[in-house]
Amino acid sequence: MPSLIDLRRRIRSVKNTQQITKAMKMVAAAKLRRAQERVLAARPYAEIYSHMLADVAGAAAAAGAEVSHPLLAVRAEKRILLVLVTSDRGLAGAFNSNLTKAAWAFAGEHQEAEILVEAIGRKGRDFFQRRSVKLTGEHLGVVDKARFADASAIARKVAGLYEAEEIDAVYLIYNEFKSVISQKLTLTKLLPVAMEASEEPKDYIYEQPPGQLLGTLLPKYVETGIYRAMLESAASEHAARMTAMDAATTNAADVIEGLTLHLNRVRQASITKEIIEIVSGAAALG
């Protein structure tokens, strides 16, 4: 049975841990509010951009222009690039493990193809460094800030590999932010760009031929897709960490309560034992 000193030391240690988890929860909550605002602001832009791209492609086809671009070329998927967006830090529950498991499962489902990984985030990089999957690049410390310049640089690299026919398809895997307690694991095909016809196409006024405009818009579409994934991942990470730290704080309180109860029982038993010894000694003297 642990002594009173050991129990007090354990209670003090758990209380210190509880203070840390509580502070981390508050920090995550503050960061989540800003990240959530950025996600909600970016979603309409990304959705309208894809519709506009389809409208421009439709206008180019209606004008008799051949809609062709390297980013639209469809090839047999012999070399697949998986852009994996994880976090740089842990303590976020199953946030990173769900992503890495899904990425590994994706590689298992496409064993006939060569899988390459472009890792955005330290956790994804570390996971695939220990496995038989080639890393084409790593980008650390960019998800939390989620700047468009970083997303643009990654998109240019990915698009360049596709245009050079070094890869045949690009898939993007990340956590989409739904709510504080819910993040949706999302796997989407980024390249080749698949444009669905709009139900109500817009009749734009073009200053340049639609086919030429399409060639300018397609690289921006890839940049927008990666940037949105980074924003969604940043918000999801803060939400997951806030939830995990809240659970850890609650668990610490339960542990402290149990240890305190045990401490009181041990102290009561010690006092009772001392009283019995005193009474026994007095009875023996009498």
C-alpha positions in Angstrom: 0.0 0.0 0.0 1.4 3.4 -0.9 2.3 5.7 1.9 0.8 9.1 2.6 3.8 10.9 1.1 3.5 8.9 -2.1 -0.2 9.6 -2.4 0.3 13.3 -1.8 3.1 13.3 -4.4 0.9 11.6 -7.0 -2.0 14.0 -6.3 0.4 17.0 -6.8 1.7 15.5 -10.0 -1.8 15.0 -11.5 -2.9 18.5 -10.5 0.1 19.9 -12.4 -0.8 17.8 -15.4 -4.4 19.0 -15.1 -3.3 22.7 -15.2 -1.3 22.0 -18.4 -4.2 20.3 -20.1 -6.6 23.0 -19.1 -4.2 25.7 -20.5 -3.8 23.8 -23.7 -7.5 23.5 -24.1 -7.9 27.3 -23.7 -5.1 27.9 -26.3 -6.7 25.5 -28.7 -10.1 27.2 -28.2 -8.7 30.6 -29.0 -6.9 29.3 -32.1 -10.0 27.4 -33.2 -12.1 30.6 -33.3 -9.8 32.2 -35.8 -9.3 29.1 -37.9 -13.0 28.5 -38.1 -13.6 32.0 -39.3 -11.0 31.5 -42.1 -12.6 28.2 -43.1 -16.1 29.6 -43.3 -14.8 32.5 -45.4 -12.9 30.2 -47.8 -15.6 27.6 -48.5 -17.9 29.8 -50.7 -14.9 30.9 -52.8 -13.8 27.4 -53.4 -17.2 26.1 -54.3 -18.0 29.1 -56.7 -14.6 28.7 -58.2 -15.3 25.1 -59.3 -18.6 26.1 -60.8 -17.1 29.0 -62.6 -14.4 26.7 -64.0 -17.1 24.4 -65.4 -18.9 27.3 -66.9 -15.8 28.6 -68.6 -15.0 25.1 -70.0 -18.6 24.8 -71.3 -18.3 28.2 -73.0 -15.0 27.2 -74.6 -16.6 24.0 -75.9 -19.6 25.9 -77.2 -17.3 28.3 -79.0 -15.9 25.4 -80.9 -12.5 25.6 -79.1 -10.8 22.3 -78.2 -10.8 22.1 -74.4 -7.4 20.7 -73.7 -4.8 21.3 -71.0 -2.1 19.2 -69.3 -4.0 19.3 -66.0 -7.1 17.8 -67.8 -5.2 14.9 -69.4 -6.6 11.5 -68.1 -4.0 8.7 -68.0 -3.8 5.2 -66.6 -3.0 5.6 -62.9 0.4 3.9 -62.7 2.0 6.5 -60.5 -0.2 8.1 -57.9 0.7 11.1 -55.7 -1.1 11.3 -52.4 -1.0 14.8 -50.8 -1.4 14.0 -47.1 -2.3 16.9 -44.7 -1.6 16.2 -41.1 -0.5 18.3 -38.1 3.0 19.0 -36.8 2.1 18.2 -33.2 0.3 15.5 -31.3 -2.0 15.6 -28.3 -5.1 15.8 -30.6 -6.7 12.5 -30.0 -7.1 10.4 -33.1 -6.7 13.3 -35.5 -3.4 12.2 -37.1 -3.8 8.4 -36.6 -7.0 8.4 -38.6 -5.3 10.3 -41.5 -2.2 8.0 -41.6 -4.3 4.9 -41.4 -6.5 6.1 -44.2 -3.4 6.9 -46.3 -1.9 3.5 -45.6 -5.1 1.8 -46.5 -5.2 3.8 -49.8 -1.8 2.6 -50.6 -2.9 -1.0 -49.9 -5.9 -0.6 -52.2 -3.7 0.6 -55.1 -0.9 -2.0 -54.9 -0.9 -2.2 -58.7 0.3 1.4 -58.8 3.4 3.2 -57.4 2.3 5.4 -54.5 4.2 8.6 -53.8 3.4 10.9 -50.8 3.7 14.6 -50.5 3.6 15.2 -46.8 2.2 18.4 -45.4 2.8 18.2 -41.7 5.3 16.4 -39.5 3.1 13.5 -38.3 2.4 12.3 -41.9 6.1 12.7 -42.8 7.2 10.7 -39.7 4.7 7.9 -40.5 5.8 7.3 -44.1 9.5 7.7 -43.3 9.3 4.3 -41.6 7.4 2.6 -44.4 8.1 1.5 -47.9 6.5 4.5 -49.6 8.5 7.2 -51.3 8.2 10.8 -50.0 8.4 13.3 -52.8 8.6 16.2 -50.4 7.8 17.4 -46.9 6.3 20.7 -45.7 6.6 21.4 -42.0 5.2 24.2 -40.0 2.8 25.4 -42.7 -0.6 23.9 -41.7 -1.0 25.9 -38.5 -0.4 29.2 -40.3 -2.1 28.1 -43.5 -0.8 30.8 -45.8 -1.9 30.9 -49.4 1.8 31.4 -50.5 2.7 28.0 -49.0 -0.3 26.3 -50.6 0.6 27.9 -54.0 4.2 26.7 -53.9 3.0 23.1 -53.1 0.4 23.3 -55.9 2.9 24.5 -58.4 5.2 21.6 -57.6 2.3 19.0 -57.8 1.0 20.5 -61.1 4.5 20.5 -62.5 4.9 16.8 -61.8 1.6 16.1 -63.4 2.3 18.2 -66.5 5.7 16.5 -66.9 3.8 13.1 -66.7 5.9 12.0 -63.8 2.7 11.2 -62.0 -0.7 10.1 -63.4 -3.1 11.2 -60.7 -3.1 13.3 -57.5 -5.3 12.6 -54.5 -5.7 14.9 -51.5 -6.5 13.5 -48.0 -7.3 15.7 -45.0 -9.7 16.3 -42.2 -12.7 18.5 -43.1 -13.9 20.6 -40.2 -17.6 20.0 -39.3 -17.9 21.0 -35.7 -15.9 21.1 -32.5 -16.5 17.4 -31.8 -16.7 16.2 -35.4 -14.1 16.2 -38.2 -14.7 14.3 -41.5 -11.9 12.3 -43.1 -11.9 13.5 -46.7 -10.3 11.8 -49.7 -10.7 13.7 -53.0 -9.1 13.5 -56.4 -7.3 16.7 -57.3 -5.7 15.8 -60.7 -6.7 15.4 -63.4 -9.3 18.1 -62.9 -12.8 16.8 -63.3 -15.3 19.5 -64.2 -19.0 18.7 -63.7 -21.4 20.7 -65.9 -23.3 23.3 -63.9 -27.1 23.0 -63.7 -27.5 26.7 -64.5 -24.4 27.8 -66.3 -23.6 31.5 -66.1 -23.3 33.5 -69.3 -20.1 35.5 -68.7 -18.7 38.3 -70.8 -15.2 37.3 -71.8 -12.4 39.7 -72.5 -10.2 36.9 -73.8 -11.2 33.5 -75.4 -12.7 31.1 -72.9 -10.1 28.4 -73.8 -7.2 30.8 -73.0 -8.9 31.8 -69.7 -9.4 28.2 -68.8 -5.6 27.6 -69.0 -5.1 30.4 -66.5 -7.8 29.2 -64.1 -6.8 25.5 -63.9 -3.5 26.0 -61.9 -5.4 28.4 -59.6 -8.0 25.6 -59.0 -5.2 23.3 -57.8 -3.9 26.0 -55.5 -7.3 26.7 -54.1 -7.9 23.0 -53.4 -4.7 22.6 -51.4 -5.2 25.9 -49.6 -8.7 24.9 -48.5 -7.5 21.5 -47.3 -4.9 23.3 -45.2 -7.5 25.6 -43.7 -9.8 22.7 -43.0 -7.0 20.7 -41.4 -5.9 23.6 -39.2 -9.4 24.1 -37.8 -10.0 20.4 -37.4 -6.7 20.1 -35.5 -7.5 22.8 -33.0 -11.0 21.3 -32.5 -9.6 17.8 -31.9 -6.9 19.1 -29.5 -9.5 21.2 -27.6 -11.7 18.1 -27.2 -8.8 15.9 -26.2 -7.5 18.3 -23.6 -11.0 18.8 -22.2 -11.3 15.0 -21.8 -7.8 14.9 -20.3 -8.7 17.6 -17.8 -11.9 15.8 -16.8 -10.0 12.5 -16.4 -7.4 14.2 -14.2 -10.2 15.5 -12.0 -11.5 12.0 -11.6 -8.0 10.6 -10.8 -7.5 13.4 -8.2 -10.8 12.6 -6.6 -10.0 8.9 -6.4 -6.5 9.5 -5.0 -7.8 11.9 -2.4 -10.4 9.4 -1.3 -7.6 6.8 -1.0 -5.4 9.2 0.9 -8.2 9.9 3.4 -8.8 6.2 3.9 -5.1 5.5 4.5 -4.8 8.5 6.9 -7.9 7.3 8.7 -6.5 3.8 9.0 -3.2 5.2 10.3 -5.0 7.3 12.9 -7.1 4.3 14.0 -4.0 2.1 14.3 -2.3 4.7 16.4 -5.4 5.0 18.7 -5.5 1.2 19.1 -1.8 1.1 20.0 -2.3 3.9 22.6 -5.3 2.2 24.1 -3.6 -1.2 24.2 -0.5 0.3 25.8 -2.7 2.0 28.5 -4.6 -1.2 29.2 -1.3 -3.1 29.6 0.0 -0.5 32.0 -3.3 -0.7 34.0 
